[in-house]
Amino acid sequence: MLHFLTRTNKTAEVDIEANPFRPGFGQTPAILAGRGAVVDDFERALATAGSRARNVLISGARGTGKTVLLTEFESIAADNGWTTMILHTGASSLTEELRESIVDRLRANDPDAETSRLVGGGASGFTASREVVDHYAGERRPLGALLDRLAALCRDAGGGLLLMLDEIQSVDPEQLHEITQHVQDLVRHGLPIGFVAAGVRTGVDDLLDHDKTTFLRRAHRVELGSVPVSAAIETIRQTVADTTRSITPDAAVLAGDISRGYPYLIQLVGARAWESSGDADTIEREDVSRIRIEVIAEMIRNVHGPALRGLTRRKTDYLLAMVTDAGPSRVADIAERMGVTVKYQSVYRARLIEDELVRPAGTGLVEFALPYLREALLDRQSGGPLANADDDVRRPRRRS
């Protein structure tokens, strides 16, 4: 069963003809294709005391919607009265950033953050002075105690505390261990606490191999990838249907096929088809057909270009050895084209699987893991006419 999650299009309240698709990385689309069940599970976990599903580890390749899902979780938490604290991997110290953020929250929300005491008075009793005491200044309280107090206040307000972290593969495992240990302590104390993190799959897998990431290994794992093309078609159709325009069935099917179910491409194809239709009331098949090359060019620039730029020569040779095959490649053929043994090619096969550029496609077979990677390699061989193409090559259709 396919699940769709629809979010209110705030922009549409101002301009109903605004493009409803959001192809930028990290931007939350109006409809999350195929992610409704994941979001429903998380919302149920927030309402269920002690649920392990409040701790979620999201992984996936670039463009599969990790940051988008984090944003959706944050919105769901807010709707359910939970307080969210977002940690940043770029901070020099993750634990210090968390401490400072908690102290700021406690100073603003803890009724016992400040007290006053009498420090002097006149002999007649008509004059007196009082001193305001800031209980979160001066001597540093342990991080665990601060978290405990904040989580208790969140509970008393009818919600809970959610910690969120993106790009988790970049975090110092020692600091991550300290924070997750405190989270486990709060769980044992029966306080409403959740921890949601996201990162690229290979980095997450490496992190989970660390001996101090036991907590993460027990978290609810969500692995993101492409969705069925049927889900992509329905997402595009429904997104347009929520506006004053419409899209013909064959145009929606073609758009879904071009996207190949890759979340970033679903939004990109939809956005470019919308622009291609100009001011027409209906998006036609021709509007979608004319933006195919442009979409592939944007995919090459924004996704494949950065991924291919840092590859070693031997990894690149491996990928180029696959280009001549219309479908999955035989590892024996790849080895022959590279001039190496099958055993030797397996080293680079494994490394490219870790890089999420290829994937197994059956016994003795591999295939490209991302849409249009073959086209990106061919474009690179020919000097990059697509990667270097002008961004604005569309000529929108106008009403006749």
C-alpha positions as CSV (number, residue, x, y, z in Angstrom):
1,M,0.0,0.0,0.0
2,L,1.4,3.4,-0.9
3,H,1.2,6.2,1.6
4,F,1.2,10.0,0.9
5,L,1.5,12.8,3.3
6,T,0.2,16.2,2.3
7,R,1.3,19.4,3.9
8,T,-0.4,22.8,3.6
9,N,1.0,25.0,0.8
10,K,1.4,28.3,2.7
11,T,2.5,30.0,-0.5
12,A,-0.7,29.0,-2.3
13,E,-2.7,31.1,0.2
14,V,-1.0,34.2,-1.3
15,D,-0.6,33.1,-4.9
16,I,-2.4,30.0,-6.0
17,E,-0.5,29.9,-9.3
18,A,2.9,29.7,-7.5
19,N,4.9,26.6,-8.5
20,P,4.0,24.0,-6.0
21,F,7.1,21.8,-6.5
22,R,10.2,22.4,-4.4
23,P,13.3,20.7,-6.0
24,G,15.9,22.3,-3.7
25,F,17.8,20.0,-1.4
26,G,16.3,20.1,2.1
27,Q,13.1,21.9,1.0
28,T,9.9,20.2,2.2
29,P,7.6,19.4,-0.7
30,A,3.9,19.7,-0.6
31,I,3.5,16.0,-0.7
32,L,6.1,13.4,0.6
33,A,6.0,10.5,-1.8
34,G,5.8,7.2,-0.1
35,R,6.9,8.5,3.3
36,G,3.4,8.7,5.0
37,A,3.8,5.4,6.8
38,V,7.1,6.5,8.3
39,V,5.7,9.7,9.6
40,D,2.6,8.0,11.0
41,D,4.8,5.6,12.9
42,F,6.8,8.5,14.4
43,E,3.6,10.3,15.4
44,R,2.3,7.2,17.1
45,A,5.6,6.8,19.0
46,L,5.4,10.3,20.4
47,A,2.0,9.5,21.8
48,T,3.1,6.1,23.3
49,A,5.0,6.3,26.6
50,G,8.4,4.6,26.4
51,S,8.2,3.8,22.7
52,R,11.6,2.9,21.2
53,A,10.4,4.3,17.9
54,R,11.0,7.8,19.3
55,N,14.7,7.2,18.6
56,V,15.1,7.1,14.8
57,L,18.2,6.8,12.6
58,I,17.6,7.9,9.0
59,S,20.0,7.0,6.2
60,G,20.1,7.3,2.5
61,A,22.0,8.8,-0.5
62,R,22.0,12.5,-1.4
63,G,18.6,13.6,-2.8
64,T,16.5,10.8,-1.2
65,G,14.9,13.2,1.3
66,K,16.7,12.7,4.6
67,T,16.6,16.4,5.6
68,V,13.1,16.7,4.4
69,L,12.0,13.9,6.6
70,L,13.8,15.4,9.6
71,T,11.9,18.7,9.0
72,E,8.6,16.7,8.8
73,F,9.4,15.0,12.1
74,E,10.1,18.4,13.7
75,S,6.7,19.7,12.5
76,I,5.0,16.6,13.8
77,A,6.7,17.0,17.2
78,A,5.6,20.6,17.4
79,D,2.0,19.7,16.5
80,N,2.1,17.2,19.4
81,G,3.4,19.8,21.9
82,W,7.0,18.5,21.9
83,T,10.0,20.8,22.2
84,T,12.7,20.3,19.5
85,M,16.4,21.0,19.9
86,I,18.5,20.9,16.7
87,L,22.2,20.1,17.1
88,H,24.7,21.1,14.5
89,T,27.6,18.9,13.4
90,G,29.6,22.0,12.5
91,A,29.8,23.1,16.1
92,S,33.3,22.8,17.7
93,S,31.8,20.9,20.5
94,L,28.4,19.2,20.2
95,T,28.0,18.7,24.0
96,E,28.8,22.4,24.7
97,E,26.3,23.5,22.1
98,L,23.7,21.3,23.7
99,R,24.5,22.6,27.1
100,E,24.3,26.3,26.1
101,S,21.0,25.6,24.3
102,I,19.5,23.9,27.3
103,V,20.5,26.6,29.7
104,D,18.9,29.2,27.4
105,R,15.7,27.2,27.3
106,L,15.7,26.7,31.1
107,R,16.3,30.4,31.8
108,A,13.3,31.2,29.6
109,N,11.0,28.5,30.8
110,D,12.0,27.2,34.2
111,P,9.9,29.0,36.9
112,D,12.7,28.3,39.4
113,A,15.4,29.7,37.2
114,E,15.6,32.9,39.3
115,T,14.9,33.5,43.0
116,S,15.4,36.5,45.1
117,R,16.6,36.7,48.7
118,L,16.8,39.4,51.3
119,V,20.4,40.6,51.7
120,G,20.0,43.6,53.9
121,G,17.5,45.9,55.7
122,G,17.4,49.2,57.5
123,A,17.1,49.4,61.3
124,S,13.7,50.8,61.1
125,G,12.5,47.9,58.9
126,F,11.2,50.3,56.3
127,T,14.1,49.7,53.8
128,A,15.5,46.5,52.5
129,S,17.4,45.1,49.5
130,R,17.0,41.9,47.7
131,E,19.4,40.0,45.4
132,V,18.2,38.0,42.4
133,V,19.9,34.6,42.1
134,D,20.3,33.1,38.6
135,H,20.5,29.3,39.3
136,Y,21.9,28.6,35.8
137,A,24.9,31.0,36.1
138,G,28.2,30.4,37.8
139,E,29.0,26.8,38.7
140,R,28.2,24.5,35.8
141,R,25.6,21.9,36.3
142,P,26.2,18.4,34.8
143,L,24.7,18.1,31.3
144,G,22.6,15.1,32.4
145,A,21.0,17.2,35.2
146,L,20.2,20.0,32.8
147,L,18.6,17.6,30.3
148,D,16.6,15.9,33.1
149,R,15.2,19.3,34.2
150,L,14.3,20.4,30.7
151,A,12.6,17.0,29.9
152,A,10.6,17.2,33.1
153,L,9.4,20.7,32.3
154,C,8.4,19.5,28.8
155,R,6.5,16.6,30.3
156,D,4.7,18.9,32.8
157,A,3.7,21.1,29.8
158,G,2.1,18.0,28.2
159,G,4.8,17.2,25.6
160,G,8.3,15.9,25.5
161,L,11.8,16.8,24.4
162,L,13.2,15.8,21.0
163,L,16.9,16.1,20.0
164,M,17.6,16.2,16.3
165,L,20.9,15.9,14.4
166,D,21.6,16.0,10.6
167,E,24.8,14.7,8.9
168,I,25.4,12.4,11.9
169,Q,28.3,10.7,10.1
170,S,30.4,13.9,10.7
171,V,30.0,13.8,14.5
172,D,32.7,12.8,17.0
173,P,31.7,9.4,18.2
174,E,32.9,10.2,21.8
175,Q,30.6,13.3,22.0
176,L,27.7,11.4,20.4
177,H,28.2,8.6,23.0
178,E,28.0,11.1,25.8
179,I,24.7,12.6,24.5
180,T,23.0,9.3,23.8
181,Q,24.0,8.0,27.2
182,H,22.1,10.9,28.8
183,V,19.2,10.2,26.5
184,Q,19.1,6.6,27.7
185,D,19.2,7.8,31.3
186,L,16.1,9.9,30.7
187,V,14.4,7.0,29.2
188,R,15.1,4.9,32.3
189,H,13.7,7.8,34.4
190,G,10.5,7.6,32.4
191,L,10.8,11.1,30.9
192,P,9.5,11.8,27.4
193,I,12.6,12.0,25.3
194,G,13.4,11.3,21.6
195,F,16.5,11.3,19.4
196,V,16.3,11.6,15.6
197,A,19.4,11.7,13.4
198,A,20.1,11.4,9.7
199,G,23.2,10.8,7.6
200,V,24.5,9.3,4.4
201,R,24.2,5.5,4.4
202,T,27.9,4.6,4.2
203,G,28.8,7.1,6.9
204,V,26.1,5.8,9.1
205,D,27.2,2.2,8.6
206,D,30.8,3.2,9.6
207,L,29.5,5.0,12.6
208,L,27.5,2.0,13.8
209,D,30.7,0.0,13.7
210,H,32.1,2.1,16.5
211,D,32.0,0.4,19.9
212,K,30.2,3.4,21.5
213,T,27.2,3.6,19.3
214,T,25.2,0.8,20.8
215,F,22.3,3.2,21.4
216,L,22.1,4.0,17.6
217,R,22.2,0.3,16.7
218,R,19.0,-0.1,18.8
219,A,17.3,2.9,17.2
220,H,14.5,2.5,14.7
221,R,16.2,2.4,11.3
222,V,14.7,4.2,8.3
223,E,16.6,3.7,5.0
224,L,15.5,6.1,2.3
225,G,15.8,5.5,-1.4
226,S,13.8,5.8,-4.6
227,V,10.0,5.2,-4.4
228,P,8.0,3.2,-7.0
229,V,7.4,5.1,-10.2
230,S,3.7,4.7,-9.6
231,A,4.1,6.6,-6.3
232,A,6.1,9.3,-8.2
233,I,3.3,9.6,-10.8
234,E,0.7,10.0,-8.1
235,T,2.8,12.5,-6.2
236,I,3.1,14.7,-9.3
237,R,-0.5,14.4,-10.2
238,Q,-1.8,15.1,-6.7
239,T,0.6,18.1,-6.2
240,V,-0.8,19.7,-9.4
241,A,-4.3,18.8,-8.5
242,D,-4.0,20.9,-5.3
243,T,-3.6,24.0,-7.4
244,T,-5.8,25.7,-10.0
245,R,-4.1,23.8,-12.8
246,S,-4.3,20.2,-13.9
247,I,-2.0,17.6,-15.6
248,T,-3.1,15.1,-18.2
249,P,-2.7,11.4,-17.3
250,D,-0.1,10.8,-20.0
251,A,1.9,13.8,-18.9
252,A,1.9,12.6,-15.3
253,V,3.0,9.2,-16.4
254,L,5.9,10.6,-18.5
255,A,6.9,12.9,-15.6
256,G,7.0,9.9,-13.2
257,D,9.0,7.8,-15.7
258,I,11.6,10.6,-16.1
259,S,11.9,10.9,-12.3
260,R,12.5,7.2,-12.0
261,G,11.1,7.5,-8.5
262,Y,14.1,9.4,-7.1
263,P,12.7,12.0,-4.6
264,Y,14.8,14.9,-5.8
265,L,13.9,14.2,-9.4
266,I,10.2,14.0,-8.6
267,Q,10.2,17.6,-7.4
268,L,12.6,18.7,-10.2
269,V,10.6,17.2,-13.0
270,G,7.4,18.6,-11.5
271,A,8.8,22.1,-11.2
272,R,10.2,22.2,-14.7
273,A,7.0,20.8,-16.2
274,W,5.0,23.5,-14.4
275,E,7.3,26.2,-15.8
276,S,7.3,24.6,-19.3
277,S,3.5,24.8,-19.4
278,G,3.7,28.6,-19.1
279,D,0.3,30.2,-18.3
280,A,-1.7,27.3,-19.6
281,D,-4.4,25.7,-17.4
282,T,-3.2,22.2,-18.1
283,I,0.2,20.6,-18.2
284,E,0.4,18.5,-21.3
285,R,2.7,15.7,-22.3
286,E,4.7,18.0,-24.6
287,D,5.4,20.3,-21.7
288,V,7.0,17.3,-19.9
289,S,8.8,15.9,-22.9
290,R,10.6,19.1,-23.7
291,I,12.2,19.4,-20.2
292,R,13.7,15.9,-20.1
293,I,17.2,16.9,-21.2
294,E,17.2,19.9,-18.9
295,V,16.3,17.7,-15.9
296,I,19.1,15.3,-16.7
297,A,21.5,18.2,-17.0
298,E,20.5,19.5,-13.5
299,M,20.8,16.1,-12.0
300,I,24.3,15.8,-13.4
301,R,25.3,19.3,-12.1
302,N,23.7,18.9,-8.6
303,V,24.1,15.3,-7.8
304,H,26.5,13.4,-10.1
305,G,29.0,16.2,-10.6
306,P,30.1,16.4,-6.9
307,A,30.1,12.6,-6.5
308,L,32.3,12.0,-9.6
309,R,34.7,14.9,-9.0
310,G,36.5,13.2,-6.1
311,L,36.7,9.7,-7.5
312,T,40.0,7.9,-7.9
313,R,41.1,7.0,-11.5
314,R,40.5,3.3,-10.9
315,K,37.0,3.9,-9.6
316,T,36.3,6.0,-12.6
317,D,37.6,3.3,-14.9
318,Y,35.3,0.8,-13.3
319,L,32.2,3.1,-13.9
320,L,33.3,3.8,-17.5
321,A,33.6,0.0,-18.1
322,M,29.8,-0.2,-17.3
323,V,28.7,2.6,-19.6
324,T,28.5,0.4,-22.7
325,D,25.9,-1.9,-21.2
326,A,22.3,-0.9,-21.6
327,G,21.3,-2.8,-18.4
328,P,23.2,-4.4,-15.6
329,S,26.9,-5.2,-16.2
330,R,28.6,-8.6,-15.8
331,V,31.5,-8.2,-13.4
332,A,33.5,-10.6,-15.7
333,D,33.0,-8.1,-18.6
334,I,34.0,-5.2,-16.4
335,A,37.2,-7.0,-15.3
336,E,38.0,-7.7,-19.0
337,R,37.4,-4.1,-20.1
338,M,39.6,-2.9,-17.2
339,G,42.3,-5.4,-18.0
340,V,42.3,-6.9,-14.5
341,T,41.2,-10.2,-12.9
342,V,37.7,-10.7,-11.6
343,K,39.1,-10.9,-8.1
344,Y,40.8,-7.5,-8.5
345,Q,37.7,-5.8,-9.8
346,S,35.8,-7.0,-6.7
347,V,37.9,-4.5,-4.6
348,Y,36.6,-1.5,-6.6
349,R,33.1,-3.0,-6.8
350,A,32.9,-3.1,-3.0
351,R,34.2,0.5,-2.8
352,L,31.8,1.8,-5.3
353,I,28.9,0.1,-3.5
354,E,30.0,1.8,-0.3
355,D,30.0,5.1,-2.3
356,E,26.4,4.3,-3.3
357,L,27.3,4.7,-7.0
358,V,26.7,1.0,-8.0
359,R,24.6,-1.8,-6.4
360,P,24.4,-5.5,-6.9
361,A,21.9,-6.6,-9.5
362,G,22.0,-10.4,-9.2
363,T,24.7,-13.0,-9.1
364,G,27.8,-11.6,-10.9
365,L,25.9,-8.4,-11.9
366,V,26.1,-4.8,-10.9
367,E,24.2,-1.7,-12.0
368,F,24.3,2.1,-11.5
369,A,22.7,3.0,-8.2
370,L,21.5,6.5,-9.1
371,P,19.3,7.6,-12.1
372,Y,21.2,9.1,-15.0
373,L,24.6,8.2,-13.7
374,R,25.4,6.5,-17.1
375,E,24.4,9.8,-18.8
376,A,26.6,11.7,-16.4
377,L,29.6,9.6,-17.3
378,L,29.0,9.9,-21.1
379,D,28.6,13.6,-20.6
380,R,31.9,13.8,-18.8
381,Q,33.6,11.8,-21.6
382,S,32.3,14.3,-24.2
383,G,33.5,17.4,-22.4
384,G,30.4,18.1,-20.3
385,P,27.9,19.8,-22.7
386,L,25.0,18.9,-20.4
387,A,26.8,19.7,-17.1
388,N,27.8,23.1,-18.5
389,A,24.6,23.9,-20.2
390,D,22.7,27.1,-19.6
391,D,20.2,26.7,-16.7
392,D,17.5,28.6,-18.5
393,V,16.9,26.9,-21.8
394,R,13.1,26.4,-21.5
395,R,10.6,28.2,-23.7
396,P,7.3,28.0,-21.9
397,R,4.2,27.2,-23.8
398,R,1.6,30.0,-24.0
399,R,-2.1,29.9,-24.4
400,S,-3.1,30.0,-28.0
